[in-house]
Amino acid sequence: MSALNHDSSIELYTENLTIGYARHGHPLMVQEHLQLQLRKGELVCLVGPNGCGKSTLLHTLAGLQKPLAGSIILQDKDLCSYSTPEKAKLLSLTLTDRVEVDKMSVFDLVSMGRYPYTNRFGKFSPDDITTIEQAIEQVHLSEKKKWSLDTLSDGERQRAMIAKVLAQATPVLLFDEPTSHLDLTNRVSTLLLLKTVAKAFQVAVLLSTHELEMAMQLADQIWLMSNESMAVGATEQLIANGSFQHVFQSDLFTFDAMARRFIIHNVPE
Ligand SMILES: Nc1ncnc2c1ncn2[C@@H]1O[C@H](COP(=O)(O)OP(=O)(O)OP(=O)(O)O)[C@@H](O)[C@H]1O
């Protein structure tokens, strides 16, 4: 048994995890030897260049694709040993960059988060209804709970998607690029909302994002993925050990560690 089993703040960890695909019968490795942890109350931001494997990792951690090697331990048990209904009460993955726009109301969408808890007739208890109402309230959509999703702004639809996973009440929440397609204010407010959710409900939140500068300000931990490897740590640690500079090195810009931002070279006059 790993020593990590005895750390009650850890909801999920990986042991020597290799992620990737099987292609024409051969393994296509995307990342290997991953030793990662998600803790209660922490916001973790997964950042890295296009194609380095962020979505592959999120899908693997959610159990949607099998690891090529190693294991994922969720609340002290191997992820593979959970049934789908058991897993739905412990872990959610939200693909918020592709919110389906349809005629469903906010209330109906958020209600879907309660399905893992309903009986076989799918009937909601009064407690389920209270949980749904509270989740909608937490994302400030109560006044629009009967509105159809196609009448909401992109930012409001993202908040409705977040309310759905709040209603699902899992201790681990995974989000694949929750801020894509949003304007600056909504990108900031979405990340702040997820940070607040992590703290207020003491849940583990992991999100992938290309919002590097925001991640540096808000994340408790950053998982900084490159095409070859992964660096893990708080922003200050990753700046101090040169990880940001290493992963995002380019002739086009440099990373200013003091200002925590990228400076573009040779901007045309
Ligand atoms: N179904 C698949 N079969 C084989 N290889 C795949 C498959 N899906 C993705 N890949 C490969 O896995 C690698 C990682 O892709 P992934 O989508 O995880 O990257 P990402 O970091 O999420 O990228 P982005 O920032 O562009 O969303 C890429 O080289 C990609 O081509």
The ligand as an ORCA input file, in Angstrom:
! r2SCAN-3c Opt
* xyz 0 1
  N      -7.785      8.959    -30.551
  C      -6.462      9.185    -30.663
  N      -5.654      8.233    -31.192
  C      -4.312      8.436    -31.300
  N      -3.697      9.572    -30.892
  C      -4.458     10.543    -30.373
  C      -5.871     10.406    -30.223
  N      -6.362     11.543    -29.655
  C      -5.288     12.352    -29.468
  N      -4.162     11.758    -29.888
  C      -2.790     12.300    -29.847
  O      -2.400     12.446    -28.488
  C      -1.600     13.615    -28.326
  C      -2.174     14.475    -27.214
  O      -3.447     14.990    -27.617
  P      -4.388     15.798    -26.610
  O      -5.662     16.099    -27.313
  O      -4.455     15.047    -25.330
  O      -3.525     17.133    -26.398
  P      -3.944     18.488    -25.668
  O      -2.778     18.874    -24.820
  O      -5.263     18.355    -24.990
  O      -4.048     19.486    -26.897
  P      -4.865     20.874    -27.079
  O      -4.209     21.901    -26.187
  O      -4.664     21.193    -28.524
  O      -6.303     20.614    -26.716
  C      -1.570     14.313    -29.681
  O      -0.362     13.993    -30.319
  C      -2.727     13.699    -30.444
  O      -2.483     13.617    -31.829
*
